[in-house]
Amino acid sequence: MKFLTQLNESENYDIVIVGAGLSGLECGNILSKKGIKILIIESGPIGPLAHLNSLQPTSRAFKTWLQGHLLDPFFKKVNNSLSPPHFQNHSGLRSLVGGRSLYWRGVILPMENYALHQWPVESSLFRDNYQVVYKELTNWDESTLKNKLLNLFDNAKLTGFQNTPRAKQSFEGLSGLVYSPLYSLLSSTEGECHILTNCNVKGISKDGKNWKLEYINNRESKALLVSKCVLASGTIENSRLVRSLARTRKSIRNKFNKFKIYDHIIQGVLVRINKSLINLDDFVSDNSVVKIGNQIVRSNTFCSLKKSQNYYLLDIWGLGEQLPDQTHLQFKSNGTLPYVEVKLNAFDDFVLIQQVEEIKNIHSELMIYFNFSQKEVIFPKFGTAGFTYSDVLKKIENSESKMSCEPYYCPLGTVDHEGGTIPFGDSLNYDGSFLDTESLYILGPSTFPRMGAANPSLTNITLSRFISENYISK
Ligand SMILES: Cc1cc2nc3c(=O)[nH]c(=O)nc-3n(C[C@H](O)[C@H](O)[C@H](O)COP(=O)(O)OP(=O)(O)OC[C@H]3O[C@@H](n4cnc5c(N)ncnc54)[C@H](O)[C@@H]3O)c2cc1C
């Protein structure tokens, strides 16, 4: 593997991948090991080449994520919002070699069968691959060693919870080497994979049999012709690049003015319990526990227990599926960043109601077990100002009461699970190729026909490997 700061114009590549993030690096890794000569174009610089959590304590890394738009030099905004607080402020990319694979928390839940069932990919083959990748990534997971928080749930007779599977290993006391395909690529001596950094792909068009990529590198605008290209630049950037094709392909101009987009619906409660009230040290754990929901609830429920100097912080939250419907990514002709407009439908409202019920129930059972008196938790309408996770965390941290409980939600587009703009079965063929071509492929959660309730990365990694191995390499 070699990093480039500019392109040697006499050098030819078999395949060009746009984006050195989770999906692009998985693809580059597989293809280069097959002897295919690969160029990955990345708009960001070479950063630390290590996961954020392995560079600083997890709590600080978490704050960097929550306030990425203020604290993270690699944060890059790629959209505007017509529906604040959704897809606003800290909705964006991490633009550096490694992309968000150097930020993610490593939660690897497989997508539920009820959601996968509606995917038009060759499902049995894909499912076999799922098992293989899950097994490989759980080899990273040290937290299967008894999660102490599960004892609390057993004692309180709350059933159905399990350790949350994470592709994460402790790292020199910092507890956070999360899996990234970058590590394998950096240590590989096989094949040829070059990564061109600080190079932003502005648009793509067809030039005879080739794809023409227009890019800006070292402030110069240039173009590169390539016979096979893979877009792996994140959901919104992938859509912008597909949209740029409309300049030269009239047939797709109208179709790609508006894209559906969706995310996970997240609500929770943060409970502060002062240490003077109870000793919960035996249950404090590095990892959360999770209860998997069914196809009616379409939401998984998580719980974590952390401690700080004076208090314990109990977090109970639901992560549910937003269905593709009225939430759109729209392009304006004035060249501004695309806009996201959020509209929730009755199915989303149902997830919101189910989440609140489940969270209230777990909260109430735990409070009874602790022998604490409790007031009913009143959840705000999803999207109400002042109730985001960051707002509520600040309130809880500054609280003077011995026991406080605050409900919160995560605005859509801010947990980095956005997807579904160019789904399989619509403009994308089952092999990941775009429209009538066999030479333009798309990877990442942008290709998910449904999001399911599970976190997207296990599916994303499996899909990137599956499409690269079985189709792009052919
Ligand atoms: C803090 C955090 C925690 C997370 N935790 C989890 C978790 O526990 N479990 C889970 O499943 N998921 C998690 N995720 C989500 C997961 O990281 C993303 O879904 C995943 O990384 C998306 O992969 P991708 O390849 O599509 O995009 P990315 O990894 O973002 O890669 C896209 C790359 O393309 C580059 N790029 C964009 N546009 C251009 C352009 N025009 N030209 C050149 N390059 C370009 C970008 O700079 C970037 O490097 C988390 C994300 C974050 C930030």
The ligand as an SDF file (V2000), in Angstrom:
LIG
                    3D

 53 58  0  0  0  0  0  0  0  0999 V2000
  -18.6790    7.9990   16.4390 C   0  0  0  0  0  0  0  0  0  0  0  0
  -19.3460    7.0020   15.5410 C   0  0  0  0  0  0  0  0  0  0  0  0
  -19.7950    5.8180   16.0800 C   0  0  0  0  0  0  0  0  0  0  0  0
  -20.3690    4.8440   15.2480 C   0  0  0  0  0  0  0  0  0  0  0  0
  -20.6690    3.6470   15.8120 N   0  0  0  0  0  0  0  0  0  0  0  0
  -21.1570    2.6680   15.0270 C   0  0  0  0  0  0  0  0  0  0  0  0
  -21.3780    1.3770   15.5860 C   0  0  0  0  0  0  0  0  0  0  0  0
  -21.0940    1.1090   16.7590 O   0  0  0  0  0  0  0  0  0  0  0  0
  -21.8900    0.4160   14.7880 N   0  0  0  0  0  0  0  0  0  0  0  0
  -22.1770    0.6540   13.4810 C   0  0  0  0  0  0  0  0  0  0  0  0
  -22.6680   -0.2600   12.8230 O   0  0  0  0  0  0  0  0  0  0  0  0
  -21.9260    1.8490   12.9140 N   0  0  0  0  0  0  0  0  0  0  0  0
  -21.4180    2.8690   13.6460 C   0  0  0  0  0  0  0  0  0  0  0  0
  -21.1350    4.0790   13.0800 N   0  0  0  0  0  0  0  0  0  0  0  0
  -21.4880    4.3050   11.6630 C   0  0  0  0  0  0  0  0  0  0  0  0
  -20.4030    3.8480   10.6820 C   0  0  0  0  0  0  0  0  0  0  0  0
  -19.1610    4.3600   11.0470 O   0  0  0  0  0  0  0  0  0  0  0  0
  -20.7730    4.3360    9.2600 C   0  0  0  0  0  0  0  0  0  0  0  0
  -22.0380    3.8140    8.9140 O   0  0  0  0  0  0  0  0  0  0  0  0
  -19.7620    3.8340    8.2170 C   0  0  0  0  0  0  0  0  0  0  0  0
  -18.4720    4.2740    8.5210 O   0  0  0  0  0  0  0  0  0  0  0  0
  -20.1380    4.3290    6.8260 C   0  0  0  0  0  0  0  0  0  0  0  0
  -19.1680    3.8260    5.9200 O   0  0  0  0  0  0  0  0  0  0  0  0
  -18.9180    4.4930    4.5070 P   0  0  0  0  0  0  0  0  0  0  0  0
  -17.7850    3.7900    3.8790 O   0  0  0  0  0  0  0  0  0  0  0  0
  -20.2020    4.5880    3.7880 O   0  0  0  0  0  0  0  0  0  0  0  0
  -18.5260    6.0120    4.8710 O   0  0  0  0  0  0  0  0  0  0  0  0
  -17.2170    6.6100    5.5460 P   0  0  0  0  0  0  0  0  0  0  0  0
  -16.5730    5.6610    6.4880 O   0  0  0  0  0  0  0  0  0  0  0  0
  -17.6220    7.9410    6.0910 O   0  0  0  0  0  0  0  0  0  0  0  0
  -16.2350    6.8550    4.3040 O   0  0  0  0  0  0  0  0  0  0  0  0
  -16.4700    7.8140    3.2820 C   0  0  0  0  0  0  0  0  0  0  0  0
  -15.1180    8.3770    2.8400 C   0  0  0  0  0  0  0  0  0  0  0  0
  -15.2720    9.0160    1.5800 O   0  0  0  0  0  0  0  0  0  0  0  0
  -14.5680   10.2450    1.5700 C   0  0  0  0  0  0  0  0  0  0  0  0
  -15.2010   11.1340    0.5830 N   0  0  0  0  0  0  0  0  0  0  0  0
  -16.4540   11.6620    0.6590 C   0  0  0  0  0  0  0  0  0  0  0  0
  -16.7090   12.3910   -0.4410 N   0  0  0  0  0  0  0  0  0  0  0  0
  -15.6130   12.3230   -1.2320 C   0  0  0  0  0  0  0  0  0  0  0  0
  -15.2830   12.8790   -2.4990 C   0  0  0  0  0  0  0  0  0  0  0  0
  -16.1550   13.6370   -3.1690 N   0  0  0  0  0  0  0  0  0  0  0  0
  -14.0530   12.6310   -3.0190 N   0  0  0  0  0  0  0  0  0  0  0  0
  -13.1680   11.8400   -2.3580 C   0  0  0  0  0  0  0  0  0  0  0  0
  -13.4410   11.2790   -1.1420 N   0  0  0  0  0  0  0  0  0  0  0  0
  -14.6450   11.5180   -0.5910 C   0  0  0  0  0  0  0  0  0  0  0  0
  -14.7120   10.7290    3.0010 C   0  0  0  0  0  0  0  0  0  0  0  0
  -13.7140   11.7000    3.3320 O   0  0  0  0  0  0  0  0  0  0  0  0
  -14.5890    9.4360    3.8090 C   0  0  0  0  0  0  0  0  0  0  0  0
  -13.2630    9.1330    4.1450 O   0  0  0  0  0  0  0  0  0  0  0  0
  -20.5540    5.0880   13.8550 C   0  0  0  0  0  0  0  0  0  0  0  0
  -20.1060    6.2900   13.3200 C   0  0  0  0  0  0  0  0  0  0  0  0
  -19.5070    7.2410   14.1370 C   0  0  0  0  0  0  0  0  0  0  0  0
  -18.9940    8.5260   13.5250 C   0  0  0  0  0  0  0  0  0  0  0  0
  1  2  1  0
  2  3  1  0
  2 52  2  0
  3  4  2  0
  4  5  1  0
  4 50  1  0
  5  6  2  0
  6  7  1  0
  6 13  1  0
  7  8  2  0
  7  9  1  0
  9 10  1  0
 10 11  2  0
 10 12  1  0
 12 13  2  0
 13 14  1  0
 14 15  1  0
 14 50  1  0
 15 16  1  0
 16 17  1  0
 16 18  1  0
 18 19  1  0
 18 20  1  0
 20 21  1  0
 20 22  1  0
 22 23  1  0
 23 24  1  0
 24 25  2  0
 24 26  1  0
 24 27  1  0
 27 28  1  0
 28 29  2  0
 28 30  1  0
 28 31  1  0
 31 32  1  0
 32 33  1  0
 33 34  1  0
 33 48  1  0
 34 35  1  0
 35 36  1  0
 35 46  1  0
 36 37  1  0
 36 45  1  0
 37 38  2  0
 38 39  1  0
 39 40  1  0
 39 45  2  0
 40 41  1  0
 40 42  2  0
 42 43  1  0
 43 44  2  0
 44 45  1  0
 46 47  1  0
 46 48  1  0
 48 49  1  0
 50 51  2  0
 51 52  1  0
 52 53  1  0
M  END
$$$$
